[in-house]
C-alpha cells in the first residue's frame, strides 16, 4: 500500500528531532533568567555588600543579615506578615471552597453568569479595592455612619481600620476571585458520578466532603493557599494605606530600607530571607501532601 504525498508531508511537518525540544525551551529559559533569576542574583549580591547611603560598596560581608536578624522590629513585622498571610490564605480558601463546589455541581444555568461576574471582578483596580475598604471601615465610613445613624454607637469604632484585621479583609477581597477560579478548575476533573456513588454507599454530606471531596481537592487547595499566603505576607501597599502602626509588615520595611533609609544591603537581606521562608513553606506543604499521599490523587471524568 502506498502512502499519499499529503500524509508524507504531514508526518514530516510534525516530526521533531531530538534537538527541537531544547530549541523550543531556549526562549522561555532566557526570559526566566532575565525576569527572575537576574533580579534575585542582584539582590543576593547587594545583601553581601557593605552599606553606604543609597549605595553599596565592597568588601563583601554578612553584616546586613546580622542586622536584619538582630533588629527587633523586623521580628515583629515578620510575625505580622505570617499572621496576615496565614489568616488571609485560610479565609480565602475556606470561602472559595463552597463557592467553587457550588459552581461545579449545583449552579446549573447560573454557572456561566457567576463565572463572568467573578472574572469581571478581577479587573477592578488593586488600589480602588483598598480605598473602598478605607471608605467602608474608616471613622466616616459606611459601617460607622450606619451604626451612628441607627444610634447604636455614639462615636466611630476605631478598631475597624488601621490594624491587621483591616489588612486581612482587603487582601481576602483582592485574592478571593483568583482562589475561586483555581478551585473551580480543580473541581472540574472530579466526576459527579463519584459523589453520587459515595451517596449511594450511605455517605452523608459531611462524610462525602471529608472522605471524597477534600482529598481530591487537597493539591489545588494547597496551591491556592500558598499563592495567597506568599502574596499577602509580602504585600506592602495595603499595610501602608490601611495598616496603621499595628498592621505594618515586612514589605513596608523592605521599601523603607530602599527608599527612605537608603540601607540597600539590609533591604536586600530581608528580601532574601523572606524568599527563603517562602521556599521553606512551599517545601513543607509539598512534603505534607506527599506524606498524606494527596499530591497524586486524580479523578478524571
C-alpha positions in Angstrom: 0.0 0.0 0.0 1.4 3.4 -1.0 1.3 6.5 1.2 -0.1 9.6 -0.2 2.1 12.7 -0.6 -0.1 14.6 1.8 0.4 12.0 4.5 4.2 12.0 4.0 4.3 15.8 4.2 2.1 15.8 7.3 4.4 13.3 9.1 7.5 15.3 8.1 6.0 18.6 9.2 5.1 17.3 12.7 8.1 15.1 13.4 10.5 16.5 15.9 14.2 15.9 16.1 15.9 15.4 19.5 17.2 18.9 19.4 13.8 20.6 18.8 12.6 20.5 22.5 15.8 22.2 23.6 15.4 24.8 20.9 11.8 25.5 21.9 12.8 25.8 25.6 15.6 28.3 25.0 13.3 31.5 24.7 11.5 30.5 27.9 14.8 29.8 29.7 16.2 33.2 28.6 13.1 35.0 29.7 13.1 33.2 33.1 16.8 34.1 33.6 16.2 37.8 32.7 13.0 38.3 34.6 13.5 36.2 37.7 17.0 34.8 38.2 18.8 38.1 37.4 17.0 40.2 39.9 17.4 37.6 42.6 21.2 37.4 41.8 21.4 41.2 42.1 19.6 41.2 45.5 21.9 38.4 46.7 25.0 40.5 45.7 23.5 43.6 47.3 22.9 41.8 50.6 26.5 40.7 50.8 28.0 44.1 50.2 28.8 46.9 52.6 26.1 49.6 53.1 26.6 53.2 52.0 23.9 55.9 51.9 21.7 54.9 48.9 24.6 52.8 47.6 26.7 49.7 48.1 30.4 49.1 48.2 33.0 46.4 48.9 34.1 44.5 50.9 31.7 41.6 51.0 30.2 40.9 54.4 27.3 39.2 56.2 26.7 42.3 58.3 23.3 43.0 56.6 22.0 39.6 57.5 23.2 40.0 61.1 21.5 43.4 61.4 18.3 42.1 59.7 18.0 39.1 62.1 19.0 41.1 65.2 16.7 44.1 64.7 13.7 43.5 67.0 11.3 45.4 64.7 11.9 43.0 61.9 10.9 40.1 64.1 7.6 41.9 65.0 6.9 42.7 61.3 7.7 39.1 60.3 5.1 37.9 62.8 2.6 40.3 61.4 3.4 39.1 57.9 3.0 35.5 58.9 -0.3 36.2 60.7 -1.8 38.3 57.9 -0.6 35.8 55.2 -1.9 32.8 57.1 -5.3 34.3 58.0 -5.8 35.7 54.5 -4.9 32.4 52.9 -7.1 30.4 55.2 -10.1 32.7 54.9 -9.8 32.8 51.1 -9.6 29.0 50.7 -12.4 28.5 53.3 -14.7 31.0 51.5 -13.8 29.8 48.0 -14.2 26.1 48.5 -18.0 26.0 48.9 -18.4 28.6 46.1 -16.3 26.6 43.7 -18.1 23.4 44.7 -21.5 25.0 44.1 -20.4 26.4 40.7 -19.2 22.9 39.6 -22.0 20.7 40.8 -25.1 22.8 41.7 -25.1 26.1 39.8 -26.7 24.8 36.6 -27.7 27.6 34.2 -26.3 30.1 36.7 -22.7 28.8 36.3 -21.6 30.9 33.4 -23.2 34.2 34.7 -21.5 33.7 38.1 -18.2 32.9 36.5 -18.5 36.0 34.4 -19.1 38.1 37.5 -16.2 36.6 39.3 -13.9 37.1 36.3 -15.1 40.7 35.8 -14.3 41.5 39.4 -10.7 40.7 38.8 -10.4 43.7 36.5 -11.1 46.2 39.3 -8.0 48.2 40.2 -5.9 47.0 43.2 -5.8 50.5 44.7 -9.6 51.0 44.2 -10.3 48.0 46.3 -8.1 49.1 49.1 -9.6 52.6 49.1 -13.0 51.0 49.0 -12.2 49.3 52.3 -11.0 52.6 53.7 -14.4 54.0 52.8 -16.2 51.1 54.4 -14.1 50.8 57.6 -13.0 54.4 58.3 -14.2 56.7 61.0 -16.6 58.3 58.5 -17.1 55.1 56.6 -20.2 53.2 55.7 -20.2 50.9 58.8 -19.7 53.7 61.3 -22.2 56.0 59.6 -24.8 53.3 59.5 -24.3 52.4 63.2 -24.4 56.0 64.3 -27.5 56.7 62.2 -29.2 53.7 63.9 -28.0 55.3 67.3 -26.2 52.0 68.2 -22.9 53.8 68.8 -22.1 57.4 69.9 -18.6 57.6 68.5 -16.9 55.8 65.5 -15.5 52.4 66.1 -11.7 53.0 65.7 -10.7 49.3 65.8 -12.3 48.6 62.4 -9.3 50.1 60.5 -5.6 50.5 60.7 -4.8 47.1 62.1 -4.1 43.6 60.9 -7.8 42.8 60.6 -8.4 45.6 58.0 -5.4 44.5 56.0 -6.5 40.9 56.0 -10.1 41.8 54.9 -8.7 43.8 52.0 -6.3 41.1 50.9 -9.0 38.4 51.0 -11.2 40.6 48.9 -8.4 41.1 46.4 -7.4 37.4 46.1 -10.7 35.6 46.6 -11.7 35.7 42.8 -8.4 34.0 41.9 -8.9 31.3 44.5 -12.4 30.6 43.4 -11.4 30.1 39.8 -8.4 27.9 40.7 -10.5 25.7 42.9 -13.3 25.6 40.3 -10.7 24.3 37.8 -9.6 21.8 40.5 -13.2 20.5 40.8 -13.6 20.2 37.1 -11.9 16.7 36.7 -13.9 15.3 39.6 -16.8 13.4 38.1 -20.2 14.0 39.7 -20.7 10.2 39.4 -18.1 9.8 42.2 -20.1 11.9 44.6 -23.3 10.0 43.6 -21.5 6.7 44.2 -20.5 7.9 47.7 -24.0 8.9 48.4 -25.4 5.6 47.2 -23.0 3.8 49.6 -24.5 5.7 52.5 -22.1 8.7 53.0 -23.8 11.8 54.2 -22.9 15.3 53.1 -20.1 15.7 55.7 -18.6 12.3 55.0 -18.6 13.0 51.3 -16.8 16.2 51.9 -14.3 14.7 54.3 -13.6 11.4 52.6 -14.1 12.2 48.9 -14.0 15.9 48.0 -11.3 17.2 50.3 -8.7 14.5 49.5 -9.3 15.1 45.7 -9.1 18.9 46.0 -6.2 18.9 48.5 -3.5 19.7 46.0 -5.3 22.7 44.3 -6.3 24.0 47.7 -2.7 23.8 49.0 -1.6 25.6 45.8 -4.1 28.5 46.3 -3.3 28.7 50.0 0.4 29.2 49.2 -0.4 31.6 46.4 -2.4 33.9 48.8 -0.1 33.4 51.7 3.0 34.4 49.8 1.4 37.4 48.1 -0.3 38.6 51.3 2.7 38.2 53.6 4.9 40.1 51.1 2.4 42.9 50.3 3.4 46.5 51.2 0.7 48.7 49.6 -2.2 47.5 51.6 -0.4 47.8 55.0 0.7 51.3 54.1 -2.8 52.5 53.3 -5.0 50.8 55.9 -2.5 49.0 58.2 -1.7 51.8 60.6 1.1 51.1 63.1 -0.1 47.7 64.2 -0.8 46.4 60.7 2.7 47.0 59.1 4.5 44.1 57.6 8.0 43.2 56.3 7.2 44.5 52.8 6.9 48.0 54.2 10.3 47.6 56.0 12.0 46.5 52.7 10.5 49.5 50.9 11.7 51.8 53.7 15.2 50.4 53.6 15.5 51.0 49.9 13.7 54.4 49.6 13.7 56.1 52.9 16.7 54.9 54.9 19.0 54.1 52.0 20.2 50.9 53.5 20.2 48.8 50.4 22.1 45.7 51.8 19.6 45.3 54.7 16.6 45.7 52.4 18.1 43.1 50.1 18.9 40.8 53.0 15.3 41.0 54.3 14.1 40.2 50.8 16.3 37.1 50.5 15.3 35.9 54.0 11.6 36.3 53.0 12.3 34.3 49.8 14.0 31.5 51.8 11.0 31.4 54.2 8.6 31.2 51.3 10.6 28.4 49.7 10.6 26.6 53.1 6.8 26.9 53.3 6.4 25.5 49.8 8.7 22.6 50.7 6.7 21.9 53.9 3.4 22.0 52.1 4.7 19.6 49.4 6.1 17.3 52.0 2.8 17.3 53.9 0.8 16.4 50.7 3.2 13.6 49.9 3.1 12.2 53.5 -0.7 12.3 53.3 -0.5 10.8 49.8 -2.7 13.6 48.4 -0.4 15.0 45.8 -1.1 12.3 43.1 -4.8 11.7 43.6 -6.8 12.3 40.4 -10.2 11.5 39.2 -10.9 12.1 35.5 -14.4 12.4 34.2 
